[in-house]
Amino acid sequence: MSRMSDAASTAAAISLQRFAAARPYLSTALTWCVLHGLVALVFFGGALRVAVERLAPGLRPLLLAGSFAQALFLGLVAFLGSLPLAFLLGHRYRFALPLLTAVGGVLLGLDALVLNSLGFHINGLVLAVALQPHALAETGLSSSEVALLAGAMVATLTLDAAAGIWFLRRGFGPRRVARAVVLIAALCTTERLVSASLVFAHGGAVQHATTTLPLQAPVRMNTLLSRVTGKMPASGLRLGVSPEAGVPAASIDPAEVRFTRRPDIVVVLVESLRDDFFTADVMPNMWRRAQSGTRFLHHHSAASSTDYSLFSMFFGLEAQRRDAVVGAGRTPLLFPALAHNGYQQSFFAASSVDWMGLKDTVFRDVTGGLRTDYTGRSHLRDEAMVRDALAAVEATPQDTPLFLFVFFAGTHFDYDYPPRSEVFSPAWNGKGGLATARVPPEHLKARAWNAAYEVDTKVEELLARIESLRGVRPLILFTGDHGEEFREHGRVGHASDVTASQLHVPMLVFDDQLPVGQVDAVTGHIDVVSTLFDLLGDTHSPAMLGDGIPMTRPDPQRYLLTTVGWEARYALIGKELKVHFGAGRPGTVITDLRDRPLADGKERLAAEAPRILRRLRGTSESTLPDSATATDMP
């Protein structure tokens, strides 16, 4: 025991000696860390400006002043987090601390880049995606951009660390480090308490603004302040942050599903295809075909991110229930039901679904498997996929019904196409994904139109060839997985909000059981499963299949629940009213379907509140109509 005590005493003495050697650098180390914390105000300045612009003008100076204290907190965390190194390294602390703060500064810059581009901080989702195969290609970053970014990071680390080593020897700082640390901690604590009182008085948008900088723990004191003031928190109408609408995943035995019709089925999914891209100029072939089909004018993806969108499309469930359902090991009913009814199934995805985990969740049990390992530029992947799909069609016996799923990639960022589809100009050249912030939105959109024009050409080649091989038009479902923004709300891309640009997608169905024309009721991807079952003659109630209702019998009073997917941000979409709520919202925002604020939004929400609340409880106040109502195509 005495030997252990002696060893501990010796180790403690050595640590104290090393700390004494590092102590002369602590004052300048604190100053250096604080300076790095203040750099966050530069990195996150744009995001802070956007966050405070949502608030009343009188609140903005308070929030901006609070961000200064938040930046000091980042510096304090860096200093205290690295302090143990003084006990371990002694005088070498002056080399280790600048290196660590340089790494922290680079991480702050990367986090700001992610926040400005996608609307959220680096988190587990970002890291999981970044480590997946083909992840960088799917985000549109070229290898040259990655190399340039890596080089800039190395150069920044080197220069920052060298400057820090020089500063710790020649810089300045407070005479009393402990007192300075206590003062900064007190200032940061005061800022959190003031922020909590502002959240109580002005709602959740304040909390969103006060957590713009990283590592800012949200603090709420609503219960305490309610007791003290006798007032309720100014939270507005709260529809909840995690709606649980809908029924459990279907538990029907696939062998019990009986299709009285067995036409060939072709599901055509197109990456990032927003509804206003579906025009006679941009997609002439599908526009022409639509004259003999049924177009659903107000169709929305269940989520603005692909993995959640495809979950809803093939499970028939609301997207926010994805994690619970797939986490329980459930798989869709649709594919085994098709197999039990004699369908030969083929699945091809030029837009890789492997890196999103869909191969092991939504498509885990598909008969014949899923091919999604295409490589190269998007339009070349689409070309190879069409060849493989046609080969599968040719291999299917004429007396065997076919189910074919194809997922086109060309319209994904960076909107790739060959020279034959250079129809719209001037268009962005597709080079330098990081440069899109400086490219005019109309040039970005022109390139995306060209990509859609090319996909339209390939879809027509595929469908025409299938009809030739099979001798009859199949049941065709044509749609997009989600939409895309072109800086209408400050960003390029998707998976960041529940705007019409990111959710409103075209939906065309070609089948003899549907009237030709347009349907103006609200429909969604959660309706695909029940629609297919209905068209094929299965008699199970739609309520047994999931959350959707057949598009053949739409509900004109319906509210469709949509989400970003990975974030608790939602919109309930009705025919004339859209209710935005969830993370980062200043209470509940009421708009029309194009996200334009309504002057009488509060009154209209009050009138619709009973129906909306019943919708969130998963109940409906109307029965399904007998059939879809269509008007003549223009």
C-alpha positions as CSV (number, residue, x, y, z in Angstrom):
1,M,0.0,0.0,0.0
2,S,2.8,2.4,0.9
3,R,4.5,1.7,-2.5
4,M,1.2,2.7,-4.3
5,S,0.9,5.8,-2.1
6,D,4.5,6.8,-2.9
7,A,3.9,6.2,-6.6
8,A,0.8,8.4,-6.5
9,S,2.6,11.1,-4.7
10,T,5.5,11.0,-7.2
11,A,3.1,11.2,-10.1
12,A,1.2,14.1,-8.5
13,A,4.5,15.9,-7.9
14,I,5.6,15.4,-11.5
15,S,2.2,16.7,-12.8
16,L,2.5,19.8,-10.6
17,Q,6.0,20.4,-11.9
18,R,4.8,20.2,-15.5
19,F,1.9,22.5,-14.7
20,A,4.4,25.0,-13.2
21,A,6.4,24.9,-16.4
22,A,3.2,25.5,-18.5
23,R,1.8,28.2,-16.2
24,P,3.5,31.2,-17.8
25,Y,1.6,30.4,-21.0
26,L,-1.9,30.1,-19.5
27,S,-2.8,33.8,-19.8
28,T,-1.9,34.0,-23.5
29,A,-3.5,30.6,-24.0
30,L,-6.8,31.9,-22.7
31,T,-6.6,34.9,-24.9
32,W,-5.8,32.8,-28.0
33,C,-8.8,30.5,-27.3
34,V,-11.1,33.4,-26.8
35,L,-9.9,34.9,-30.2
36,H,-10.7,31.6,-31.8
37,G,-14.2,31.6,-30.2
38,L,-14.9,35.0,-31.6
39,V,-14.0,33.8,-35.1
40,A,-17.2,31.8,-34.9
41,L,-19.1,35.1,-35.3
42,V,-17.5,35.5,-38.7
43,F,-18.1,31.9,-39.8
44,F,-21.7,31.9,-38.6
45,G,-22.6,35.5,-39.3
46,G,-24.9,34.7,-42.2
47,A,-26.8,32.0,-40.3
48,L,-27.1,34.4,-37.3
49,R,-28.5,37.1,-39.6
50,V,-31.1,34.8,-41.0
51,A,-32.1,33.5,-37.6
52,V,-32.6,37.0,-36.0
53,E,-34.5,38.3,-39.1
54,R,-37.4,36.0,-38.1
55,L,-37.7,37.9,-34.8
56,A,-39.2,41.3,-33.9
57,P,-36.8,44.2,-34.6
58,G,-36.6,45.0,-30.9
59,L,-35.2,41.5,-30.1
60,R,-32.5,41.5,-32.7
61,P,-29.9,43.6,-30.8
62,L,-30.3,41.4,-27.7
63,L,-29.8,38.2,-29.7
64,L,-26.8,39.6,-31.5
65,A,-25.2,40.8,-28.2
66,G,-25.9,37.3,-26.8
67,S,-24.1,35.7,-29.7
68,F,-20.9,37.6,-28.5
69,A,-21.2,35.8,-25.1
70,Q,-21.8,32.5,-27.0
71,A,-18.6,33.0,-28.9
72,L,-16.7,33.7,-25.7
73,F,-18.2,30.4,-24.4
74,L,-16.7,28.5,-27.3
75,G,-13.3,30.0,-26.4
76,L,-13.8,29.1,-22.7
77,V,-14.6,25.5,-23.7
78,A,-11.4,25.3,-25.8
79,F,-9.3,26.6,-22.9
80,L,-10.7,24.4,-20.1
81,G,-10.9,21.4,-22.4
82,S,-7.2,21.7,-23.2
83,L,-6.1,22.6,-19.6
84,P,-5.3,19.0,-18.6
85,L,-2.5,19.1,-21.2
86,A,-0.6,21.6,-19.0
87,F,-0.3,18.8,-16.3
88,L,0.8,16.2,-18.9
89,L,3.1,18.2,-21.2
90,G,4.6,20.9,-19.2
91,H,6.3,23.6,-21.3
92,R,5.3,21.6,-24.5
93,Y,1.8,22.8,-23.7
94,R,2.6,25.9,-25.8
95,F,2.9,23.7,-28.9
96,A,-0.1,21.4,-28.2
97,L,-2.7,24.1,-27.5
98,P,-2.2,26.1,-30.8
99,L,-2.5,22.8,-32.7
100,L,-5.8,21.9,-30.9
101,T,-7.2,25.4,-31.4
102,A,-6.3,25.3,-35.1
103,V,-8.1,22.0,-35.5
104,G,-11.1,23.5,-33.7
105,G,-11.1,26.5,-36.0
106,V,-11.2,24.3,-39.1
107,L,-14.0,22.3,-37.6
108,L,-15.9,25.5,-36.9
109,G,-15.5,26.5,-40.5
110,L,-16.7,23.1,-41.8
111,D,-19.7,23.2,-39.4
112,A,-20.6,26.7,-40.7
113,L,-20.3,25.5,-44.3
114,V,-22.7,22.6,-43.5
115,L,-25.1,24.9,-41.6
116,N,-25.2,27.5,-44.4
117,S,-25.6,24.8,-47.1
118,L,-28.0,22.3,-45.4
119,G,-29.6,24.2,-42.5
120,F,-28.2,22.1,-39.7
121,H,-24.9,21.5,-37.8
122,I,-22.5,18.6,-38.2
123,N,-24.2,15.7,-36.5
124,G,-24.4,11.9,-36.5
125,L,-26.3,12.0,-39.8
126,V,-23.6,14.1,-41.5
127,L,-20.8,11.8,-40.3
128,A,-22.7,8.7,-41.2
129,V,-23.4,9.9,-44.7
130,A,-19.8,11.2,-45.2
131,L,-18.4,7.7,-44.4
132,Q,-20.7,5.9,-46.9
133,P,-19.4,4.8,-50.3
134,H,-20.2,7.3,-53.1
135,A,-21.3,9.9,-50.5
136,L,-19.2,12.7,-52.0
137,A,-20.3,11.9,-55.5
138,E,-24.0,12.1,-54.4
139,T,-23.5,15.5,-52.8
140,G,-22.1,16.9,-56.1
141,L,-18.5,17.6,-54.9
142,S,-15.9,16.8,-57.5
143,S,-12.6,15.2,-56.6
144,S,-10.8,18.5,-57.5
145,E,-13.0,20.4,-55.0
146,V,-12.4,17.8,-52.3
147,A,-8.6,18.0,-53.0
148,L,-8.8,21.8,-52.9
149,L,-10.8,21.8,-49.7
150,A,-8.3,19.3,-48.1
151,G,-5.4,21.5,-49.2
152,A,-7.0,24.6,-47.7
153,M,-7.6,22.8,-44.4
154,V,-4.0,21.7,-44.2
155,A,-2.7,25.2,-45.0
156,T,-5.1,26.7,-42.5
157,L,-4.0,24.3,-39.8
158,T,-0.3,24.9,-40.4
159,L,-0.6,28.7,-40.4
160,D,-2.9,28.8,-37.5
161,A,-0.8,26.5,-35.4
162,A,2.4,28.5,-36.2
163,A,0.7,31.8,-35.3
164,G,-0.5,30.3,-32.1
165,I,3.0,29.1,-31.0
166,W,4.3,32.6,-31.7
167,F,1.4,34.2,-29.9
168,L,1.8,32.1,-26.7
169,R,5.4,33.4,-26.3
170,R,4.8,37.0,-27.3
171,G,1.1,37.7,-26.9
172,F,-0.8,39.2,-23.9
173,G,-3.6,38.1,-21.7
174,P,-5.2,38.8,-18.3
175,R,-3.1,38.9,-15.2
176,R,-5.3,36.7,-13.2
177,V,-6.4,33.8,-15.4
178,A,-8.8,32.2,-12.8
179,R,-10.7,35.5,-12.3
180,A,-11.0,35.9,-16.1
181,V,-12.4,32.4,-16.4
182,V,-14.9,33.0,-13.7
183,L,-16.0,36.3,-15.3
184,I,-16.5,34.7,-18.7
185,A,-18.4,31.8,-17.2
186,A,-20.7,34.2,-15.4
187,L,-21.3,36.2,-18.6
188,C,-22.1,33.0,-20.5
189,T,-24.4,31.8,-17.7
190,T,-26.2,35.2,-17.7
191,E,-26.7,35.0,-21.5
192,R,-28.3,31.5,-21.2
193,L,-30.7,32.8,-18.5
194,V,-31.6,35.9,-20.5
195,S,-32.1,33.7,-23.6
196,A,-34.4,31.4,-21.5
197,S,-36.5,34.4,-20.5
198,L,-36.8,35.5,-24.1
199,V,-37.9,32.1,-25.2
200,F,-40.6,32.2,-22.5
201,A,-41.7,35.7,-23.7
202,H,-41.4,35.3,-27.5
203,G,-41.5,31.6,-28.4
204,G,-39.4,28.9,-30.0
205,A,-37.9,31.1,-32.8
206,V,-35.7,32.8,-30.1
207,Q,-34.4,29.4,-29.0
208,H,-33.6,28.5,-32.6
209,A,-31.6,31.8,-32.9
210,T,-29.8,31.3,-29.6
211,T,-28.5,27.9,-30.7
212,T,-27.1,29.0,-34.1
213,L,-23.6,28.8,-32.9
214,P,-22.4,25.3,-32.0
215,L,-22.3,23.8,-28.5
216,Q,-25.0,26.1,-27.2
217,A,-27.2,24.1,-24.9
218,P,-30.9,25.1,-25.1
219,V,-32.1,26.3,-21.8
220,R,-35.8,26.6,-21.0
221,M,-37.4,27.9,-17.8
222,N,-41.0,28.0,-18.9
223,T,-42.4,26.2,-15.9
224,L,-40.5,28.4,-13.4
225,L,-41.3,31.6,-15.2
226,S,-45.0,30.6,-15.5
227,R,-45.2,30.2,-11.7
228,V,-43.4,33.5,-11.1
229,T,-45.2,35.6,-13.6
230,G,-48.6,33.9,-13.7
231,K,-48.4,33.9,-17.5
232,M,-48.2,31.1,-20.1
233,P,-45.2,30.7,-22.4
234,A,-45.5,32.6,-25.7
235,S,-45.3,29.4,-27.7
236,G,-48.2,29.9,-30.0
237,L,-50.3,26.9,-31.1
238,R,-48.2,23.8,-30.5
239,L,-49.1,20.9,-32.7
240,G,-46.3,18.8,-31.2
241,V,-42.8,18.2,-32.3
242,S,-43.2,14.5,-33.2
243,P,-46.6,13.7,-34.6
244,E,-47.7,10.1,-34.3
245,A,-50.4,10.1,-36.9
246,G,-51.4,6.9,-38.7
247,V,-51.7,3.2,-38.1
248,P,-49.0,0.6,-37.4
249,A,-47.1,-1.0,-40.3
250,A,-49.3,-3.5,-42.2
251,S,-49.4,-6.9,-40.6
252,I,-51.4,-8.6,-43.4
253,D,-50.0,-11.9,-44.5
254,P,-48.9,-11.4,-48.2
255,A,-50.5,-14.7,-49.1
256,E,-53.9,-13.2,-48.2
257,V,-53.5,-10.4,-50.8
258,R,-55.5,-11.3,-53.9
259,F,-55.2,-9.2,-57.0
260,T,-58.0,-9.6,-59.5
261,R,-56.0,-7.7,-62.2
262,R,-52.4,-8.4,-63.0
263,P,-51.2,-5.8,-65.5
264,D,-47.5,-5.0,-65.9
265,I,-46.5,-2.2,-63.5
266,V,-43.7,0.3,-64.1
267,V,-42.8,2.7,-61.4
268,V,-40.6,5.6,-62.7
269,L,-39.0,7.6,-60.0
270,V,-36.9,10.7,-60.9
271,E,-34.4,12.4,-58.5
272,S,-35.1,15.9,-57.2
273,L,-38.0,16.5,-59.7
274,R,-40.2,19.3,-58.6
275,D,-43.7,19.7,-60.0
276,D,-43.1,23.0,-61.9
277,F,-40.5,21.2,-64.0
278,F,-43.3,19.2,-65.5
279,T,-44.1,21.4,-68.5
280,A,-44.4,20.9,-72.3
281,D,-41.0,22.6,-72.8
282,V,-38.9,20.8,-70.1
283,M,-40.5,17.3,-70.4
284,P,-42.3,17.1,-73.7
285,N,-42.6,13.4,-73.9
286,M,-44.2,12.8,-70.5
287,W,-46.3,15.9,-71.1
288,R,-47.6,14.4,-74.3
289,R,-48.3,11.1,-72.5
290,A,-50.1,12.9,-69.7
291,Q,-52.9,13.8,-72.2
292,S,-54.0,10.1,-72.0
293,G,-53.3,9.7,-68.3
294,T,-54.3,11.0,-64.9
295,R,-52.3,13.9,-63.4
296,F,-52.5,14.6,-59.7
297,L,-52.0,18.4,-59.3
298,H,-51.3,18.6,-55.6
299,H,-49.1,15.6,-55.0
300,H,-46.4,15.8,-52.4
301,S,-43.5,13.7,-51.3
302,A,-43.8,12.6,-47.7
303,A,-40.4,14.1,-47.0
304,S,-37.8,16.3,-48.6
305,S,-35.1,13.6,-48.2
306,T,-34.8,10.5,-50.4
307,D,-34.5,7.8,-47.7
308,Y,-37.6,9.0,-45.8
309,S,-39.5,9.6,-49.1
310,L,-38.9,6.1,-50.4
311,F,-39.8,4.6,-47.0
312,S,-43.2,6.3,-47.2
313,M,-43.7,5.4,-50.9
314,F,-43.3,1.6,-50.3
315,F,-44.4,1.2,-46.7
316,G,-47.4,3.5,-47.1
317,L,-46.6,5.2,-43.8
318,E,-45.8,8.7,-42.7
319,A,-42.1,9.5,-43.0
320,Q,-41.6,10.5,-39.3
321,R,-42.3,6.9,-38.3
322,R,-39.4,5.5,-40.4
323,D,-36.9,5.0,-37.7
324,A,-39.3,3.1,-35.4
325,V,-40.6,0.9,-38.2
326,V,-37.3,-0.1,-39.9
327,G,-35.6,-0.3,-36.5
328,A,-38.1,-3.0,-35.6
329,G,-37.0,-5.0,-38.7
330,R,-40.3,-4.4,-40.6
331,T,-40.3,-4.6,-44.4
332,P,-42.9,-3.5,-46.9
333,L,-46.0,-5.6,-47.7
334,L,-46.0,-4.6,-51.3
335,F,-43.1,-6.7,-52.7
336,P,-44.0,-10.1,-51.1
337,A,-47.7,-9.4,-52.1
338,L,-46.6,-9.0,-55.7
339,A,-44.6,-12.2,-55.5
340,H,-47.5,-14.1,-54.1
341,N,-49.6,-12.9,-57.0
342,G,-47.2,-14.1,-59.6
343,Y,-45.3,-10.9,-60.4
344,Q,-41.7,-11.1,-61.6
345,Q,-40.0,-8.1,-60.0
346,S,-36.9,-6.1,-61.1
347,F,-35.4,-3.1,-59.3
348,F,-32.9,-0.7,-60.7
349,A,-31.6,2.6,-59.2
350,A,-29.1,4.7,-61.0
351,S,-29.4,7.1,-58.1
352,S,-27.6,5.1,-55.5
353,V,-29.8,4.0,-52.6
354,D,-27.1,1.8,-51.1
355,W,-25.3,4.7,-49.2
356,M,-28.6,5.7,-47.6
357,G,-29.2,2.3,-46.2
358,L,-32.3,1.6,-48.3
359,K,-30.9,-1.6,-49.7
360,D,-31.1,-3.1,-46.3
361,T,-34.4,-1.6,-45.2
362,V,-37.0,-0.7,-47.9
363,F,-35.6,-3.1,-50.5
364,R,-34.2,-5.8,-48.2
365,D,-36.7,-8.5,-49.2
366,V,-37.3,-7.7,-52.9
367,T,-37.4,-10.7,-55.1
368,G,-34.4,-10.8,-57.4
369,G,-32.6,-8.0,-55.5
370,L,-31.8,-4.5,-56.3
371,R,-29.1,-3.2,-58.6
372,T,-27.8,0.2,-57.5
373,D,-24.0,0.0,-58.1
374,Y,-23.9,2.1,-61.2
375,T,-20.9,4.4,-61.5
376,G,-19.8,7.4,-63.6
377,R,-21.7,10.6,-64.5
378,S,-25.4,10.6,-63.8
379,H,-26.6,10.5,-67.4
380,L,-24.4,7.6,-68.1
381,R,-25.7,5.7,-65.0
382,D,-29.2,6.4,-66.3
383,E,-28.3,5.0,-69.7
384,A,-26.8,1.8,-68.2
385,M,-29.9,1.4,-66.0
386,V,-32.3,1.7,-69.0
387,R,-30.3,-1.0,-70.8
388,D,-30.5,-3.3,-67.7
389,A,-34.2,-2.6,-67.2
390,L,-35.0,-3.5,-70.9
391,A,-32.9,-6.6,-70.6
392,A,-35.0,-7.6,-67.6
393,V,-38.2,-6.9,-69.5
394,E,-37.0,-9.0,-72.5
395,A,-36.3,-11.9,-70.1
396,T,-39.8,-11.8,-68.6
397,P,-42.2,-14.4,-70.1
398,Q,-45.2,-12.9,-71.9
399,D,-47.6,-14.7,-69.6
400,T,-45.9,-13.5,-66.4
401,P,-46.9,-10.0,-65.0
402,L,-43.9,-7.7,-64.5
403,F,-43.2,-5.2,-61.8
404,L,-40.4,-2.8,-62.8
405,F,-38.9,0.0,-60.6
406,V,-36.4,2.4,-62.1
407,F,-34.9,5.4,-60.3
408,F,-33.3,8.0,-62.6
409,A,-30.3,10.0,-61.3
410,G,-29.7,12.7,-63.9
411,T,-31.8,15.4,-62.2
412,H,-29.8,15.1,-59.0
413,F,-27.3,17.8,-58.2
414,D,-25.2,18.6,-60.3
415,Y,-27.9,18.0,-62.9
416,D,-25.9,16.1,-65.5
417,Y,-26.8,15.7,-69.2
418,P,-25.1,15.1,-72.6
419,P,-24.8,17.7,-75.3
420,R,-28.0,16.6,-77.0
421,S,-30.1,18.0,-74.2
422,E,-28.5,21.5,-74.1
423,V,-31.9,23.1,-74.7
424,F,-32.0,25.9,-72.1
425,S,-29.4,28.6,-71.7
426,P,-27.5,30.3,-70.2
427,A,-27.0,27.4,-67.9
428,W,-24.5,26.7,-65.1
429,N,-21.6,24.5,-66.4
430,G,-21.8,22.1,-63.5
431,K,-18.3,22.7,-62.4
432,G,-17.5,23.4,-58.8
433,G,-20.3,22.4,-56.5
434,L,-19.1,24.9,-53.9
435,A,-19.5,27.7,-56.4
436,T,-23.3,27.4,-56.6
437,A,-23.6,30.2,-54.0
438,R,-22.3,32.6,-56.7
439,V,-24.2,31.2,-59.7
440,P,-27.4,33.0,-60.6
441,P,-30.4,30.9,-59.6
442,E,-31.8,31.0,-63.2
443,H,-28.6,29.5,-64.5
444,L,-28.8,26.7,-62.0
445,K,-32.5,26.1,-62.9
446,A,-31.6,26.1,-66.6
447,R,-29.1,23.3,-66.0
448,A,-31.6,21.3,-64.0
449,W,-34.2,21.8,-66.8
450,N,-31.7,20.4,-69.3
451,A,-31.1,17.4,-67.0
452,A,-34.9,16.9,-66.8
453,Y,-35.2,17.1,-70.6
454,E,-32.6,14.3,-70.9
455,V,-34.4,12.1,-68.3
456,D,-37.6,12.7,-70.1
457,T,-36.0,11.4,-73.3
458,K,-34.7,8.3,-71.6
459,V,-38.0,7.6,-69.9
460,E,-39.8,7.8,-73.2
461,E,-37.3,5.4,-74.8
462,L,-37.8,3.0,-71.9
463,L,-41.6,3.1,-71.9
464,A,-41.9,2.9,-75.7
465,R,-39.7,-0.1,-75.8
466,I,-41.6,-1.8,-73.0
467,E,-44.9,-1.3,-74.8
468,S,-43.4,-2.7,-78.0
469,L,-42.0,-5.8,-76.2
470,R,-45.1,-6.5,-74.1
471,G,-47.7,-5.4,-76.7
472,V,-49.7,-3.3,-74.2
473,R,-49.3,-0.2,-72.1
474,P,-48.4,-1.1,-68.5
475,L,-49.8,0.5,-65.4
476,I,-47.4,3.4,-65.1
477,L,-46.6,5.5,-62.1
478,F,-44.3,8.5,-62.7
479,T,-43.1,10.9,-60.0
480,G,-40.1,12.4,-58.2
481,D,-38.7,11.3,-54.9
482,H,-38.8,15.0,-53.7
483,G,-38.2,18.5,-55.1
484,E,-35.3,20.9,-55.2
485,E,-34.7,24.5,-54.2
486,F,-32.7,27.0,-56.3
487,R,-32.2,29.6,-53.6
488,E,-35.9,30.5,-53.4
489,H,-35.3,30.3,-49.6
490,G,-31.5,30.9,-49.6
491,R,-30.2,27.4,-50.4
492,V,-29.7,25.0,-53.3
493,G,-30.8,21.4,-52.9
494,H,-33.3,19.6,-50.6
495,A,-33.6,17.9,-47.2
496,S,-33.6,21.2,-45.4
497,D,-37.2,22.3,-45.2
498,V,-40.8,21.5,-46.0
499,T,-41.3,24.1,-48.7
500,A,-43.3,23.5,-51.9
501,S,-40.1,23.6,-53.9
502,Q,-38.8,20.6,-51.9
503,L,-42.0,18.6,-51.5
504,H,-44.4,19.3,-54.4
505,V,-43.6,16.7,-57.1
506,P,-45.4,15.6,-60.3
507,M,-47.6,12.4,-60.1
508,L,-48.9,10.7,-63.2
509,V,-50.7,7.4,-63.3
510,F,-51.6,5.6,-66.5
511,D,-54.2,2.9,-66.1
512,D,-57.5,2.0,-67.7
513,Q,-59.2,2.1,-64.3
514,L,-58.6,5.8,-63.9
515,P,-60.4,8.6,-65.8
516,V,-58.2,10.7,-68.0
517,G,-57.7,14.2,-66.7
518,Q,-56.5,16.1,-63.7
519,V,-57.2,15.5,-60.0
520,D,-56.9,18.6,-57.8
521,A,-57.2,16.9,-54.4
522,V,-54.1,16.7,-52.1
523,T,-52.3,13.4,-52.5
524,G,-49.0,12.0,-51.4
525,H,-46.4,9.3,-51.6
526,I,-48.0,7.5,-48.7
527,D,-50.9,6.8,-51.1
528,V,-48.9,4.8,-53.6
529,V,-49.3,1.4,-51.9
530,S,-53.1,1.7,-51.3
531,T,-53.5,3.1,-54.8
532,L,-51.8,0.1,-56.4
533,F,-53.7,-2.4,-54.2
534,D,-57.0,-0.6,-55.2
535,L,-56.2,-0.6,-58.9
536,L,-55.2,-4.3,-58.8
537,G,-58.5,-5.2,-57.2
538,D,-57.4,-6.2,-53.6
539,T,-60.3,-5.8,-51.1
540,H,-58.3,-5.0,-47.9
541,S,-59.3,-1.7,-46.3
542,P,-56.7,1.0,-46.9
543,A,-56.6,1.5,-43.2
544,M,-55.1,-2.0,-42.9
545,L,-52.3,-1.1,-45.3
546,G,-50.9,2.1,-43.7
547,D,-51.5,5.8,-43.5
548,G,-52.4,6.4,-47.1
549,I,-55.7,6.4,-49.0
550,P,-56.1,5.4,-52.7
551,M,-55.6,8.2,-55.1
552,T,-58.5,6.7,-57.0
553,R,-60.7,8.0,-54.1
554,P,-59.0,11.1,-52.7
555,D,-60.4,13.0,-49.7
556,P,-61.0,16.6,-50.6
557,Q,-60.8,17.7,-46.9
558,R,-57.6,15.9,-46.2
559,Y,-54.4,17.3,-44.5
560,L,-51.2,15.5,-45.6
561,L,-48.4,15.3,-43.0
562,T,-45.0,16.0,-44.5
563,T,-41.5,16.4,-42.9
564,V,-37.9,17.0,-43.6
565,G,-37.3,13.5,-42.3
566,W,-34.2,13.5,-40.1
567,E,-35.3,16.8,-38.3
568,A,-38.5,17.5,-36.4
569,R,-39.8,20.0,-39.0
570,Y,-43.2,19.4,-40.4
571,A,-46.0,20.8,-42.6
572,L,-49.7,19.8,-42.8
573,I,-50.8,20.4,-46.3
574,G,-54.5,20.9,-47.2
575,K,-56.1,22.0,-50.4
576,E,-56.0,25.7,-49.5
577,L,-54.0,25.9,-46.3
578,K,-50.5,24.8,-45.2
579,V,-49.5,24.7,-41.6
580,H,-45.7,24.8,-40.9
581,F,-44.5,23.8,-37.4
582,G,-41.6,22.1,-35.6
583,A,-37.9,22.9,-35.1
584,G,-36.8,26.4,-35.8
585,R,-40.3,27.8,-36.4
586,P,-41.5,30.9,-34.7
587,G,-44.6,29.2,-33.4
588,T,-47.0,28.0,-36.1
589,V,-46.7,29.5,-39.6
590,I,-49.8,29.6,-41.9
591,T,-49.4,29.9,-45.6
592,D,-51.0,28.9,-48.9
593,L,-49.6,25.9,-50.8
594,R,-46.9,28.0,-52.3
595,D,-45.6,29.1,-48.9
596,R,-47.0,32.6,-49.2
597,P,-48.1,34.0,-45.9
598,L,-51.9,34.5,-45.5
599,A,-53.3,37.7,-44.1
600,D,-56.1,35.9,-42.5
601,G,-54.0,32.9,-41.5
602,K,-54.9,32.9,-37.9
603,E,-58.6,33.0,-38.6
604,R,-58.4,30.2,-41.2
605,L,-56.3,28.1,-38.8
606,A,-58.9,28.6,-36.1
607,A,-61.6,27.4,-38.4
608,E,-59.6,24.3,-39.5
609,A,-58.1,23.5,-36.0
610,P,-60.6,20.7,-35.1
611,R,-59.9,18.9,-38.4
612,I,-56.1,19.4,-38.1
613,L,-56.0,18.1,-34.5
614,R,-58.1,15.0,-35.5
615,R,-55.7,14.5,-38.4
616,L,-52.7,14.5,-36.0
617,R,-54.5,11.9,-33.9
618,G,-54.8,9.7,-37.0
619,T,-58.5,9.9,-37.4
620,S,-60.6,11.2,-40.3
621,E,-64.0,12.9,-40.4
622,S,-65.0,11.8,-43.8
623,T,-65.4,8.5,-45.7
624,L,-63.6,7.8,-49.0
625,P,-65.4,9.0,-52.1
626,D,-66.4,6.4,-54.6
627,S,-63.9,7.5,-57.3
628,A,-61.5,10.1,-58.4
629,T,-62.8,13.3,-59.8
630,A,-61.0,14.4,-62.9
631,T,-61.3,17.4,-65.2
632,D,-60.2,17.5,-68.8
633,M,-56.5,18.0,-69.5
634,P,-55.6,21.5,-70.9
